[in-house]
């Protein structure tokens, strides 16, 4: 079987957010079990890297989701960029339980990294 794209085993590969730096493509994405539906278990951003789109290195979850009581119970789509030598991820923090508590279910959030693999979340909501 010939595969044309990266697909981790046993999960849905969703919302790929690619970024290129220093000859490497960073494929940030969501891994959704869809069990139970519609989103499955809470998830953060997983990461796979490649230099040729033939071989991939799986780094697992890179931008980790928050706990069930945090705004980023799920980490939905966003984007990655670099400024002044620091990498930033702007992402959608979603908590499925917040509307029942009178809180917004989705807000724009920010994290930063020095290496695109390890992220520090900001307390600021954008």
GIDAGI-V618434 format. One record per residue. N is the residue number from 1. RES is the residue in three letters. SS is DSSP state (H for helix, E for strand, C for the rest). NEAR is the number of other ideal C-beta (glycine too) atoms within 8 Angstrom. Layout:
# GIDAGI-V618434
N,RES,SS,NEAR / N,RES,SS,NEAR
This chain:
# GIDAGI-V618434
1,UNK,C,2 / 2,UNK,C,3 / 3,UNK,C,6 / 4,UNK,C,3 / 5,UNK,C,5 / 6,UNK,C,9 / 7,UNK,C,6 / 8,UNK,C,10 / 9,UNK,C,4 / 10,UNK,C,4 / 11,UNK,C,8 / 12,UNK,E,9 / 13,UNK,E,11 / 14,UNK,E,8 / 15,UNK,E,7 / 16,UNK,E,8 / 17,UNK,E,12 / 18,UNK,E,8 / 19,UNK,E,11 / 20,UNK,E,6 / 21,UNK,E,9 / 22,UNK,C,3 / 23,UNK,C,4 / 24,UNK,E,9 / 25,UNK,E,10 / 26,UNK,E,12 / 27,UNK,E,13 / 28,UNK,E,14 / 29,UNK,E,13 / 30,UNK,E,14 / 31,UNK,E,12 / 32,UNK,E,10 / 33,UNK,C,9 / 34,UNK,C,9 / 35,UNK,C,6 / 36,UNK,C,4 / 37,UNK,C,6 / 38,UNK,C,3 / 39,UNK,C,9 / 40,UNK,C,10 / 41,UNK,C,5 / 42,UNK,C,7 / 43,UNK,C,14 / 44,UNK,C,11 / 45,UNK,E,14 / 46,UNK,E,15 / 47,UNK,E,16 / 48,UNK,E,12 / 49,UNK,E,11 / 50,UNK,E,13 / 51,UNK,C,7 / 52,UNK,C,5 / 53,UNK,C,4 / 54,UNK,C,4 / 55,UNK,C,6 / 56,UNK,C,8 / 57,UNK,E,7 / 58,UNK,E,8 / 59,UNK,E,9 / 60,UNK,E,6 / 61,UNK,E,11 / 62,UNK,E,14 / 63,UNK,E,12 / 64,UNK,C,7 / 65,UNK,C,10 / 66,UNK,C,9 / 67,UNK,C,5 / 68,UNK,C,7 / 69,UNK,C,4 / 70,UNK,C,9 / 71,UNK,C,11 / 72,UNK,C,14 / 73,UNK,C,15 / 74,UNK,E,12 / 75,UNK,E,14 / 76,UNK,E,11 / 77,UNK,E,7 / 78,UNK,E,11 / 79,UNK,E,6 / 80,UNK,E,12 / 81,UNK,E,8 / 82,UNK,E,8 / 83,UNK,E,6 / 84,UNK,C,3 / 85,UNK,C,4 / 86,UNK,E,9 / 87,UNK,E,13 / 88,UNK,E,12 / 89,UNK,E,15 / 90,UNK,E,10 / 91,UNK,E,15 / 92,UNK,E,11 / 93,UNK,E,17 / 94,UNK,E,12 / 95,UNK,C,13 / 96,UNK,C,8 / 97,UNK,C,8 / 98,UNK,C,10 / 99,UNK,H,8 / 100,UNK,H,5 / 101,UNK,H,6 / 102,UNK,C,4 / 103,UNK,C,7 / 104,UNK,C,6 / 105,UNK,C,8 / 106,UNK,E,7 / 107,UNK,E,9 / 108,UNK,E,10 / 109,UNK,E,15 / 110,UNK,E,12 / 111,UNK,E,12 / 112,UNK,E,11 / 113,UNK,E,13 / 114,UNK,C,6 / 115,UNK,C,6 / 116,UNK,C,10 / 117,UNK,C,7 / 118,UNK,C,7 / 119,UNK,C,10 / 120,UNK,E,7 / 121,UNK,E,9 / 122,UNK,E,8 / 123,UNK,E,4 / 124,UNK,E,6 / 125,UNK,E,8 / 126,UNK,C,7
